[in-house]
Amino acid sequence: MKTPKLIKKVRKYLEAGSRKQRKEAKCIRELLKKLKKKERALQARLEKEKDPKKRRQIRKNLDIIYAQRKKGVAILKELKKK
């Protein structure tokens, strides 16, 4: 699954109501795993890339993925508290 599609799914779950989020917690976990895998792949690409333009683009994508994962993890922690 491409990064934009994963991010859209995460946003959809983050914006859902708490009742629906509890139902979708399993899906959120799966999405977070996919995002983490994507993040690791991009990190590896970043280390190998020499071109500054491409490095900036990869870094930008990494920052976006990191932010979305952070939001998702926070939501899961809140759901576990309830």
PyMOL Python script that loads the backbone (N, CA, C, O; Angstrom):
from pymol import cmd

cmd.read_pdbstr("""\
ATOM      1  N   MET A   1       0.850  -1.168   0.000  1.00  0.00           N
ATOM      2  CA  MET A   1       0.000   0.000   0.000  1.00  0.00           C
ATOM      3  C   MET A   1       0.901   1.238   0.000  1.00  0.00           C
ATOM      4  O   MET A   1       1.890   1.288   0.730  1.00  0.00           O
ATOM      5  N   LYS A   2       0.566   2.203  -0.794  1.00  0.00           N
ATOM      6  CA  LYS A   2       1.364   3.423  -0.904  1.00  0.00           C
ATOM      7  C   LYS A   2       1.181   4.301   0.337  1.00  0.00           C
ATOM      8  O   LYS A   2       0.160   4.229   1.021  1.00  0.00           O
ATOM      9  N   THR A   3       2.164   5.108   0.604  1.00  0.00           N
ATOM     10  CA  THR A   3       2.169   5.976   1.782  1.00  0.00           C
ATOM     11  C   THR A   3       0.946   6.884   1.869  1.00  0.00           C
ATOM     12  O   THR A   3       0.328   6.946   2.932  1.00  0.00           O
ATOM     13  N   PRO A   4       0.565   7.593   0.803  1.00  0.00           N
ATOM     14  CA  PRO A   4      -0.610   8.474   0.923  1.00  0.00           C
ATOM     15  C   PRO A   4      -1.877   7.714   1.314  1.00  0.00           C
ATOM     16  O   PRO A   4      -2.701   8.221   2.075  1.00  0.00           O
ATOM     17  N   LYS A   5      -2.027   6.514   0.798  1.00  0.00           N
ATOM     18  CA  LYS A   5      -3.207   5.717   1.120  1.00  0.00           C
ATOM     19  C   LYS A   5      -3.197   5.317   2.602  1.00  0.00           C
ATOM     20  O   LYS A   5      -4.229   5.360   3.271  1.00  0.00           O
ATOM     21  N   LEU A   6      -2.019   4.926   3.106  1.00  0.00           N
ATOM     22  CA  LEU A   6      -1.905   4.575   4.522  1.00  0.00           C
ATOM     23  C   LEU A   6      -2.208   5.779   5.406  1.00  0.00           C
ATOM     24  O   LEU A   6      -2.895   5.656   6.420  1.00  0.00           O
ATOM     25  N   ILE A   7      -1.701   6.928   5.022  1.00  0.00           N
ATOM     26  CA  ILE A   7      -1.928   8.143   5.808  1.00  0.00           C
ATOM     27  C   ILE A   7      -3.404   8.511   5.809  1.00  0.00           C
ATOM     28  O   ILE A   7      -3.934   8.930   6.838  1.00  0.00           O
ATOM     29  N   LYS A   8      -4.069   8.363   4.677  1.00  0.00           N
ATOM     30  CA  LYS A   8      -5.507   8.650   4.617  1.00  0.00           C
ATOM     31  C   LYS A   8      -6.277   7.742   5.567  1.00  0.00           C
ATOM     32  O   LYS A   8      -7.199   8.190   6.247  1.00  0.00           O
ATOM     33  N   LYS A   9      -5.897   6.458   5.614  1.00  0.00           N
ATOM     34  CA  LYS A   9      -6.583   5.523   6.509  1.00  0.00           C
ATOM     35  C   LYS A   9      -6.371   5.914   7.967  1.00  0.00           C
ATOM     36  O   LYS A   9      -7.308   5.895   8.764  1.00  0.00           O
ATOM     37  N   VAL A  10      -5.144   6.265   8.306  1.00  0.00           N
ATOM     38  CA  VAL A  10      -4.858   6.664   9.688  1.00  0.00           C
ATOM     39  C   VAL A  10      -5.679   7.893  10.053  1.00  0.00           C
ATOM     40  O   VAL A  10      -6.277   7.943  11.128  1.00  0.00           O
ATOM     41  N   ARG A  11      -5.714   8.883   9.168  1.00  0.00           N
ATOM     42  CA  ARG A  11      -6.503  10.094   9.432  1.00  0.00           C
ATOM     43  C   ARG A  11      -7.968   9.750   9.635  1.00  0.00           C
ATOM     44  O   ARG A  11      -8.623  10.302  10.520  1.00  0.00           O
ATOM     45  N   LYS A  12      -8.485   8.839   8.818  1.00  0.00           N
ATOM     46  CA  LYS A  12      -9.886   8.440   8.920  1.00  0.00           C
ATOM     47  C   LYS A  12     -10.177   7.873  10.312  1.00  0.00           C
ATOM     48  O   LYS A  12     -11.191   8.211  10.922  1.00  0.00           O
ATOM     49  N   TYR A  13      -9.293   7.015  10.808  1.00  0.00           N
ATOM     50  CA  TYR A  13      -9.500   6.426  12.123  1.00  0.00           C
ATOM     51  C   TYR A  13      -9.288   7.438  13.239  1.00  0.00           C
ATOM     52  O   TYR A  13      -9.977   7.396  14.258  1.00  0.00           O
ATOM     53  N   LEU A  14      -8.341   8.344  13.050  1.00  0.00           N
ATOM     54  CA  LEU A  14      -8.080   9.343  14.083  1.00  0.00           C
ATOM     55  C   LEU A  14      -9.251  10.300  14.241  1.00  0.00           C
ATOM     56  O   LEU A  14      -9.514  10.787  15.341  1.00  0.00           O
ATOM     57  N   GLU A  15      -9.953  10.571  13.152  1.00  0.00           N
ATOM     58  CA  GLU A  15     -11.070  11.505  13.191  1.00  0.00           C
ATOM     59  C   GLU A  15     -12.386  10.831  13.586  1.00  0.00           C
ATOM     60  O   GLU A  15     -13.376  11.520  13.832  1.00  0.00           O
ATOM     61  N   ALA A  16     -12.413   9.529  13.649  1.00  0.00           N
ATOM     62  CA  ALA A  16     -13.634   8.808  13.998  1.00  0.00           C
ATOM     63  C   ALA A  16     -13.952   9.010  15.480  1.00  0.00           C
ATOM     64  O   ALA A  16     -13.075   9.369  16.266  1.00  0.00           O
ATOM     65  N   GLY A  17     -15.190   8.781  15.850  1.00  0.00           N
ATOM     66  CA  GLY A  17     -15.600   8.895  17.244  1.00  0.00           C
ATOM     67  C   GLY A  17     -14.969   7.807  18.090  1.00  0.00           C
ATOM     68  O   GLY A  17     -14.490   6.807  17.554  1.00  0.00           O
ATOM     69  N   SER A  18     -14.959   7.987  19.405  1.00  0.00           N
ATOM     70  CA  SER A  18     -14.273   7.047  20.294  1.00  0.00           C
ATOM     71  C   SER A  18     -14.891   5.650  20.254  1.00  0.00           C
ATOM     72  O   SER A  18     -14.175   4.657  20.382  1.00  0.00           O
ATOM     73  N   ARG A  19     -16.198   5.564  20.079  1.00  0.00           N
ATOM     74  CA  ARG A  19     -16.846   4.259  20.025  1.00  0.00           C
ATOM     75  C   ARG A  19     -16.354   3.476  18.805  1.00  0.00           C
ATOM     76  O   ARG A  19     -16.020   2.294  18.898  1.00  0.00           O
ATOM     77  N   LYS A  20     -16.321   4.145  17.692  1.00  0.00           N
ATOM     78  CA  LYS A  20     -15.857   3.497  16.470  1.00  0.00           C
ATOM     79  C   LYS A  20     -14.365   3.194  16.563  1.00  0.00           C
ATOM     80  O   LYS A  20     -13.906   2.179  16.039  1.00  0.00           O
ATOM     81  N   GLN A  21     -13.610   4.059  17.220  1.00  0.00           N
ATOM     82  CA  GLN A  21     -12.171   3.843  17.350  1.00  0.00           C
ATOM     83  C   GLN A  21     -11.872   2.570  18.129  1.00  0.00           C
ATOM     84  O   GLN A  21     -10.935   1.844  17.799  1.00  0.00           O
ATOM     85  N   ARG A  22     -12.660   2.299  19.156  1.00  0.00           N
ATOM     86  CA  ARG A  22     -12.450   1.073  19.916  1.00  0.00           C
ATOM     87  C   ARG A  22     -12.649  -0.142  19.031  1.00  0.00           C
ATOM     88  O   ARG A  22     -11.902  -1.117  19.117  1.00  0.00           O
ATOM     89  N   LYS A  23     -13.669  -0.076  18.173  1.00  0.00           N
ATOM     90  CA  LYS A  23     -13.914  -1.184  17.250  1.00  0.00           C
ATOM     91  C   LYS A  23     -12.773  -1.322  16.255  1.00  0.00           C
ATOM     92  O   LYS A  23     -12.411  -2.427  15.852  1.00  0.00           O
ATOM     93  N   GLU A  24     -12.219  -0.197  15.871  1.00  0.00           N
ATOM     94  CA  GLU A  24     -11.205  -0.181  14.826  1.00  0.00           C
ATOM     95  C   GLU A  24      -9.775  -0.235  15.378  1.00  0.00           C
ATOM     96  O   GLU A  24      -8.822  -0.064  14.618  1.00  0.00           O
ATOM     97  N   ALA A  25      -9.612  -0.469  16.671  1.00  0.00           N
ATOM     98  CA  ALA A  25      -8.279  -0.463  17.276  1.00  0.00           C
ATOM     99  C   ALA A  25      -7.359  -1.482  16.606  1.00  0.00           C
ATOM    100  O   ALA A  25      -6.172  -1.225  16.407  1.00  0.00           O
ATOM    101  N   LYS A  26      -7.914  -2.622  16.266  1.00  0.00           N
ATOM    102  CA  LYS A  26      -7.105  -3.650  15.614  1.00  0.00           C
ATOM    103  C   LYS A  26      -6.611  -3.151  14.258  1.00  0.00           C
ATOM    104  O   LYS A  26      -5.449  -3.349  13.905  1.00  0.00           O
ATOM    105  N   CYS A  27      -7.484  -2.511  13.512  1.00  0.00           N
ATOM    106  CA  CYS A  27      -7.097  -1.969  12.205  1.00  0.00           C
ATOM    107  C   CYS A  27      -6.048  -0.873  12.361  1.00  0.00           C
ATOM    108  O   CYS A  27      -5.125  -0.766  11.554  1.00  0.00           O
ATOM    109  N   ILE A  28      -6.197  -0.069  13.396  1.00  0.00           N
ATOM    110  CA  ILE A  28      -5.224   0.995  13.642  1.00  0.00           C
ATOM    111  C   ILE A  28      -3.852   0.382  13.912  1.00  0.00           C
ATOM    112  O   ILE A  28      -2.839   0.862  13.402  1.00  0.00           O
ATOM    113  N   ARG A  29      -3.824  -0.682  14.718  1.00  0.00           N
ATOM    114  CA  ARG A  29      -2.551  -1.346  15.007  1.00  0.00           C
ATOM    115  C   ARG A  29      -1.904  -1.871  13.731  1.00  0.00           C
ATOM    116  O   ARG A  29      -0.698  -1.726  13.533  1.00  0.00           O
ATOM    117  N   GLU A  30      -2.714  -2.484  12.866  1.00  0.00           N
ATOM    118  CA  GLU A  30      -2.188  -3.008  11.608  1.00  0.00           C
ATOM    119  C   GLU A  30      -1.641  -1.877  10.734  1.00  0.00           C
ATOM    120  O   GLU A  30      -0.581  -2.015  10.124  1.00  0.00           O
ATOM    121  N   LEU A  31      -2.367  -0.764  10.680  1.00  0.00           N
ATOM    122  CA  LEU A  31      -1.895   0.380   9.895  1.00  0.00           C
ATOM    123  C   LEU A  31      -0.593   0.937  10.462  1.00  0.00           C
ATOM    124  O   LEU A  31       0.310   1.312   9.713  1.00  0.00           O
ATOM    125  N   LEU A  32      -0.505   0.986  11.772  1.00  0.00           N
ATOM    126  CA  LEU A  32       0.715   1.490  12.393  1.00  0.00           C
ATOM    127  C   LEU A  32       1.901   0.586  12.075  1.00  0.00           C
ATOM    128  O   LEU A  32       3.016   1.067  11.872  1.00  0.00           O
ATOM    129  N   LYS A  33       1.661  -0.720  12.034  1.00  0.00           N
ATOM    130  CA  LYS A  33       2.730  -1.650  11.670  1.00  0.00           C
ATOM    131  C   LYS A  33       3.179  -1.413  10.234  1.00  0.00           C
ATOM    132  O   LYS A  33       4.375  -1.422   9.941  1.00  0.00           O
ATOM    133  N   LYS A  34       2.217  -1.200   9.341  1.00  0.00           N
ATOM    134  CA  LYS A  34       2.559  -0.944   7.941  1.00  0.00           C
ATOM    135  C   LYS A  34       3.330   0.365   7.801  1.00  0.00           C
ATOM    136  O   LYS A  34       4.298   0.450   7.045  1.00  0.00           O
ATOM    137  N   LEU A  35       2.891   1.383   8.536  1.00  0.00           N
ATOM    138  CA  LEU A  35       3.595   2.667   8.487  1.00  0.00           C
ATOM    139  C   LEU A  35       5.014   2.538   9.042  1.00  0.00           C
ATOM    140  O   LEU A  35       5.947   3.158   8.529  1.00  0.00           O
ATOM    141  N   LYS A  36       5.170   1.733  10.090  1.00  0.00           N
ATOM    142  CA  LYS A  36       6.498   1.539  10.662  1.00  0.00           C
ATOM    143  C   LYS A  36       7.411   0.835   9.660  1.00  0.00           C
ATOM    144  O   LYS A  36       8.584   1.181   9.518  1.00  0.00           O
ATOM    145  N   LYS A  37       6.860  -0.147   8.975  1.00  0.00           N
ATOM    146  CA  LYS A  37       7.628  -0.861   7.956  1.00  0.00           C
ATOM    147  C   LYS A  37       8.044   0.098   6.840  1.00  0.00           C
ATOM    148  O   LYS A  37       9.184   0.069   6.375  1.00  0.00           O
ATOM    149  N   LYS A  38       7.111   0.943   6.420  1.00  0.00           N
ATOM    150  CA  LYS A  38       7.386   1.934   5.380  1.00  0.00           C
ATOM    151  C   LYS A  38       8.447   2.925   5.875  1.00  0.00           C
ATOM    152  O   LYS A  38       9.339   3.321   5.125  1.00  0.00           O
ATOM    153  N   GLU A  39       8.338   3.313   7.132  1.00  0.00           N
ATOM    154  CA  GLU A  39       9.294   4.251   7.716  1.00  0.00           C
ATOM    155  C   GLU A  39      10.707   3.657   7.715  1.00  0.00           C
ATOM    156  O   GLU A  39      11.674   4.343   7.383  1.00  0.00           O
ATOM    157  N   ARG A  40      10.815   2.400   8.082  1.00  0.00           N
ATOM    158  CA  ARG A  40      12.126   1.742   8.090  1.00  0.00           C
ATOM    159  C   ARG A  40      12.710   1.649   6.682  1.00  0.00           C
ATOM    160  O   ARG A  40      13.908   1.853   6.484  1.00  0.00           O
ATOM    161  N   ALA A  41      11.854   1.339   5.704  1.00  0.00           N
ATOM    162  CA  ALA A  41      12.318   1.255   4.316  1.00  0.00           C
ATOM    163  C   ALA A  41      12.819   2.614   3.832  1.00  0.00           C
ATOM    164  O   ALA A  41      13.858   2.703   3.177  1.00  0.00           O
ATOM    165  N   LEU A  42      12.079   3.666   4.156  1.00  0.00           N
ATOM    166  CA  LEU A  42      12.500   5.011   3.759  1.00  0.00           C
ATOM    167  C   LEU A  42      13.790   5.420   4.467  1.00  0.00           C
ATOM    168  O   LEU A  42      14.637   6.095   3.883  1.00  0.00           O
ATOM    169  N   GLN A  43      13.931   5.014   5.712  1.00  0.00           N
ATOM    170  CA  GLN A  43      15.144   5.328   6.468  1.00  0.00           C
ATOM    171  C   GLN A  43      16.351   4.671   5.798  1.00  0.00           C
ATOM    172  O   GLN A  43      17.415   5.280   5.683  1.00  0.00           O
ATOM    173  N   ALA A  44      16.176   3.427   5.357  1.00  0.00           N
ATOM    174  CA  ALA A  44      17.257   2.725   4.668  1.00  0.00           C
ATOM    175  C   ALA A  44      17.590   3.423   3.345  1.00  0.00           C
ATOM    176  O   ALA A  44      18.761   3.572   2.996  1.00  0.00           O
ATOM    177  N   ARG A  45      16.559   3.845   2.616  1.00  0.00           N
ATOM    178  CA  ARG A  45      16.778   4.563   1.356  1.00  0.00           C
ATOM    179  C   ARG A  45      17.499   5.885   1.591  1.00  0.00           C
ATOM    180  O   ARG A  45      18.364   6.288   0.813  1.00  0.00           O
ATOM    181  N   LEU A  46      17.128   6.548   2.676  1.00  0.00           N
ATOM    182  CA  LEU A  46      17.745   7.835   3.008  1.00  0.00           C
ATOM    183  C   LEU A  46      19.248   7.672   3.254  1.00  0.00           C
ATOM    184  O   LEU A  46      20.051   8.499   2.820  1.00  0.00           O
ATOM    185  N   GLU A  47      19.611   6.607   3.946  1.00  0.00           N
ATOM    186  CA  GLU A  47      21.021   6.368   4.245  1.00  0.00           C
ATOM    187  C   GLU A  47      21.831   6.116   2.977  1.00  0.00           C
ATOM    188  O   GLU A  47      23.004   6.482   2.900  1.00  0.00           O
ATOM    189  N   LYS A  48      21.201   5.490   1.984  1.00  0.00           N
ATOM    190  CA  LYS A  48      21.903   5.154   0.744  1.00  0.00           C
ATOM    191  C   LYS A  48      21.906   6.298  -0.271  1.00  0.00           C
ATOM    192  O   LYS A  48      22.789   6.370  -1.126  1.00  0.00           O
ATOM    193  N   GLU A  49      20.926   7.182  -0.177  1.00  0.00           N
ATOM    194  CA  GLU A  49      20.752   8.245  -1.184  1.00  0.00           C
ATOM    195  C   GLU A  49      21.820   9.327  -1.044  1.00  0.00           C
ATOM    196  O   GLU A  49      22.146   9.765   0.059  1.00  0.00           O
ATOM    197  N   LYS A  50      22.353   9.746  -2.186  1.00  0.00           N
ATOM    198  CA  LYS A  50      23.386  10.785  -2.207  1.00  0.00           C
ATOM    199  C   LYS A  50      22.848  12.134  -2.691  1.00  0.00           C
ATOM    200  O   LYS A  50      23.342  13.182  -2.274  1.00  0.00           O
ATOM    201  N   ASP A  51      21.856  12.114  -3.552  1.00  0.00           N
ATOM    202  CA  ASP A  51      21.301  13.334  -4.144  1.00  0.00           C
ATOM    203  C   ASP A  51      20.550  14.153  -3.086  1.00  0.00           C
ATOM    204  O   ASP A  51      19.616  13.642  -2.468  1.00  0.00           O
ATOM    205  N   PRO A  52      20.940  15.414  -2.869  1.00  0.00           N
ATOM    206  CA  PRO A  52      20.299  16.251  -1.842  1.00  0.00           C
ATOM    207  C   PRO A  52      18.797  16.452  -2.050  1.00  0.00           C
ATOM    208  O   PRO A  52      18.040  16.463  -1.080  1.00  0.00           O
ATOM    209  N   LYS A  53      18.358  16.609  -3.296  1.00  0.00           N
ATOM    210  CA  LYS A  53      16.923  16.794  -3.556  1.00  0.00           C
ATOM    211  C   LYS A  53      16.127  15.566  -3.139  1.00  0.00           C
ATOM    212  O   LYS A  53      15.092  15.672  -2.480  1.00  0.00           O
ATOM    213  N   LYS A  54      16.624  14.406  -3.531  1.00  0.00           N
ATOM    214  CA  LYS A  54      15.929  13.164  -3.182  1.00  0.00           C
ATOM    215  C   LYS A  54      15.959  12.934  -1.675  1.00  0.00           C
ATOM    216  O   LYS A  54      14.988  12.451  -1.093  1.00  0.00           O
ATOM    217  N   ARG A  55      17.077  13.283  -1.049  1.00  0.00           N
ATOM    218  CA  ARG A  55      17.178  13.132   0.406  1.00  0.00           C
ATOM    219  C   ARG A  55      16.152  14.008   1.119  1.00  0.00           C
ATOM    220  O   ARG A  55      15.536  13.580   2.094  1.00  0.00           O
ATOM    221  N   ARG A  56      15.970  15.246   0.627  1.00  0.00           N
ATOM    222  CA  ARG A  56      14.968  16.143   1.222  1.00  0.00           C
ATOM    223  C   ARG A  56      13.567  15.557   1.086  1.00  0.00           C
ATOM    224  O   ARG A  56      12.773  15.604   2.026  1.00  0.00           O
ATOM    225  N   GLN A  57      13.268  15.005  -0.087  1.00  0.00           N
ATOM    226  CA  GLN A  57      11.946  14.423  -0.317  1.00  0.00           C
ATOM    227  C   GLN A  57      11.711  13.218   0.594  1.00  0.00           C
ATOM    228  O   GLN A  57      10.635  13.065   1.172  1.00  0.00           O
ATOM    229  N   ILE A  58      12.718  12.374   0.715  1.00  0.00           N
ATOM    230  CA  ILE A  58      12.603  11.204   1.591  1.00  0.00           C
ATOM    231  C   ILE A  58      12.433  11.655   3.039  1.00  0.00           C
ATOM    232  O   ILE A  58      11.609  11.102   3.768  1.00  0.00           O
ATOM    233  N   ARG A  59      13.203  12.651   3.456  1.00  0.00           N
ATOM    234  CA  ARG A  59      13.113  13.171   4.829  1.00  0.00           C
ATOM    235  C   ARG A  59      11.717  13.738   5.096  1.00  0.00           C
ATOM    236  O   ARG A  59      11.160  13.548   6.177  1.00  0.00           O
ATOM    237  N   LYS A  60      11.161  14.431   4.109  1.00  0.00           N
ATOM    238  CA  LYS A  60       9.811  14.988   4.243  1.00  0.00           C
ATOM    239  C   LYS A  60       8.787  13.865   4.437  1.00  0.00           C
ATOM    240  O   LYS A  60       7.917  13.952   5.304  1.00  0.00           O
ATOM    241  N   ASN A  61       8.900  12.816   3.624  1.00  0.00           N
ATOM    242  CA  ASN A  61       7.994  11.673   3.758  1.00  0.00           C
ATOM    243  C   ASN A  61       8.155  11.003   5.114  1.00  0.00           C
ATOM    244  O   ASN A  61       7.171  10.610   5.740  1.00  0.00           O
ATOM    245  N   LEU A  62       9.399  10.872   5.569  1.00  0.00           N
ATOM    246  CA  LEU A  62       9.649  10.279   6.884  1.00  0.00           C
ATOM    247  C   LEU A  62       9.005  11.099   7.996  1.00  0.00           C
ATOM    248  O   LEU A  62       8.420  10.540   8.924  1.00  0.00           O
ATOM    249  N   ASP A  63       9.110  12.406   7.906  1.00  0.00           N
ATOM    250  CA  ASP A  63       8.513  13.276   8.919  1.00  0.00           C
ATOM    251  C   ASP A  63       6.994  13.121   8.962  1.00  0.00           C
ATOM    252  O   ASP A  63       6.396  13.099  10.037  1.00  0.00           O
ATOM    253  N   ILE A  64       6.379  13.015   7.792  1.00  0.00           N
ATOM    254  CA  ILE A  64       4.924  12.848   7.717  1.00  0.00           C
ATOM    255  C   ILE A  64       4.515  11.515   8.329  1.00  0.00           C
ATOM    256  O   ILE A  64       3.585  11.453   9.135  1.00  0.00           O
ATOM    257  N   ILE A  65       5.205  10.458   7.948  1.00  0.00           N
ATOM    258  CA  ILE A  65       4.883   9.128   8.473  1.00  0.00           C
ATOM    259  C   ILE A  65       5.081   9.094   9.984  1.00  0.00           C
ATOM    260  O   ILE A  65       4.256   8.539  10.709  1.00  0.00           O
ATOM    261  N   TYR A  66       6.170   9.685  10.456  1.00  0.00           N
ATOM    262  CA  TYR A  66       6.447   9.707  11.891  1.00  0.00           C
ATOM    263  C   TYR A  66       5.329  10.418  12.654  1.00  0.00           C
ATOM    264  O   TYR A  66       4.880   9.943  13.697  1.00  0.00           O
ATOM    265  N   ALA A  67       4.892  11.543  12.132  1.00  0.00           N
ATOM    266  CA  ALA A  67       3.826  12.309  12.795  1.00  0.00           C
ATOM    267  C   ALA A  67       2.529  11.506  12.847  1.00  0.00           C
ATOM    268  O   ALA A  67       1.850  11.496  13.873  1.00  0.00           O
ATOM    269  N   GLN A  68       2.185  10.842  11.765  1.00  0.00           N
ATOM    270  CA  GLN A  68       0.954  10.056  11.732  1.00  0.00           C
ATOM    271  C   GLN A  68       1.035   8.866  12.691  1.00  0.00           C
ATOM    272  O   GLN A  68       0.065   8.544  13.378  1.00  0.00           O
ATOM    273  N   ARG A  69       2.193   8.221  12.729  1.00  0.00           N
ATOM    274  CA  ARG A  69       2.364   7.102  13.655  1.00  0.00           C
ATOM    275  C   ARG A  69       2.249   7.578  15.098  1.00  0.00           C
ATOM    276  O   ARG A  69       1.635   6.911  15.931  1.00  0.00           O
ATOM    277  N   LYS A  70       2.834   8.717  15.387  1.00  0.00           N
ATOM    278  CA  LYS A  70       2.790   9.269  16.742  1.00  0.00           C
ATOM    279  C   LYS A  70       1.343   9.529  17.163  1.00  0.00           C
ATOM    280  O   LYS A  70       0.954   9.220  18.289  1.00  0.00           O
ATOM    281  N   LYS A  71       0.550  10.098  16.255  1.00  0.00           N
ATOM    282  CA  LYS A  71      -0.869  10.351  16.539  1.00  0.00           C
ATOM    283  C   LYS A  71      -1.609   9.038  16.772  1.00  0.00           C
ATOM    284  O   LYS A  71      -2.408   8.924  17.701  1.00  0.00           O
ATOM    285  N   GLY A  72      -1.342   8.057  15.929  1.00  0.00           N
ATOM    286  CA  GLY A  72      -2.004   6.760  16.051  1.00  0.00           C
ATOM    287  C   GLY A  72      -1.673   6.072  17.362  1.00  0.00           C
ATOM    288  O   GLY A  72      -2.556   5.506  18.006  1.00  0.00           O
ATOM    289  N   VAL A  73      -0.416   6.115  17.762  1.00  0.00           N
ATOM    290  CA  VAL A  73       0.004   5.503  19.023  1.00  0.00           C
ATOM    291  C   VAL A  73      -0.675   6.203  20.194  1.00  0.00           C
ATOM    292  O   VAL A  73      -1.098   5.545  21.144  1.00  0.00           O
ATOM    293  N   ALA A  74      -0.783   7.508  20.138  1.00  0.00           N
ATOM    294  CA  ALA A  74      -1.445   8.262  21.209  1.00  0.00           C
ATOM    295  C   ALA A  74      -2.912   7.860  21.319  1.00  0.00           C
ATOM    296  O   ALA A  74      -3.431   7.694  22.422  1.00  0.00           O
ATOM    297  N   ILE A  75      -3.577   7.703  20.185  1.00  0.00           N
ATOM    298  CA  ILE A  75      -4.985   7.291  20.187  1.00  0.00           C
ATOM    299  C   ILE A  75      -5.126   5.899  20.793  1.00  0.00           C
ATOM    300  O   ILE A  75      -6.028   5.666  21.598  1.00  0.00           O
ATOM    301  N   LEU A  76      -4.245   4.971  20.418  1.00  0.00           N
ATOM    302  CA  LEU A  76      -4.315   3.619  20.976  1.00  0.00           C
ATOM    303  C   LEU A  76      -4.103   3.631  22.487  1.00  0.00           C
ATOM    304  O   LEU A  76      -4.774   2.893  23.209  1.00  0.00           O
ATOM    305  N   LYS A  77      -3.191   4.449  22.969  1.00  0.00           N
ATOM    306  CA  LYS A  77      -2.960   4.546  24.413  1.00  0.00           C
ATOM    307  C   LYS A  77      -4.205   5.066  25.125  1.00  0.00           C
ATOM    308  O   LYS A  77      -4.560   4.578  26.198  1.00  0.00           O
ATOM    309  N   GLU A  78      -4.865   6.053  24.529  1.00  0.00           N
ATOM    310  CA  GLU A  78      -6.102   6.580  25.115  1.00  0.00           C
ATOM    311  C   GLU A  78      -7.183   5.507  25.155  1.00  0.00           C
ATOM    312  O   GLU A  78      -7.902   5.376  26.146  1.00  0.00           O
ATOM    313  N   LEU A  79      -7.292   4.749  24.082  1.00  0.00           N
ATOM    314  CA  LEU A  79      -8.315   3.707  24.017  1.00  0.00           C
ATOM    315  C   LEU A  79      -8.057   2.619  25.050  1.00  0.00           C
ATOM    316  O   LEU A  79      -9.004   2.064  25.608  1.00  0.00           O
ATOM    317  N   LYS A  80      -6.793   2.305  25.311  1.00  0.00           N
ATOM    318  CA  LYS A  80      -6.466   1.285  26.303  1.00  0.00           C
ATOM    319  C   LYS A  80      -6.814   1.755  27.710  1.00  0.00           C
ATOM    320  O   LYS A  80      -7.177   0.945  28.563  1.00  0.00           O
ATOM    321  N   LYS A  81      -6.707   3.064  27.960  1.00  0.00           N
ATOM    322  CA  LYS A  81      -7.033   3.613  29.275  1.00  0.00           C
ATOM    323  C   LYS A  81      -8.521   3.507  29.570  1.00  0.00           C
ATOM    324  O   LYS A  81      -8.919   3.349  30.724  1.00  0.00           O
ATOM    325  N   LYS A  82      -9.343   3.595  28.529  1.00  0.00           N
ATOM    326  CA  LYS A  82     -10.801   3.593  28.718  1.00  0.00           C
ATOM    327  C   LYS A  82     -11.341   2.249  29.019  1.00  0.00           C
ATOM    328  O   LYS A  82     -12.548   2.095  29.202  1.00  0.00           O
TER     329      LYS A  82
END
""", "prot")
cmd.dss("prot")
cmd.show_as("cartoon", "prot")
cmd.util.cbc("prot")
cmd.orient("prot")
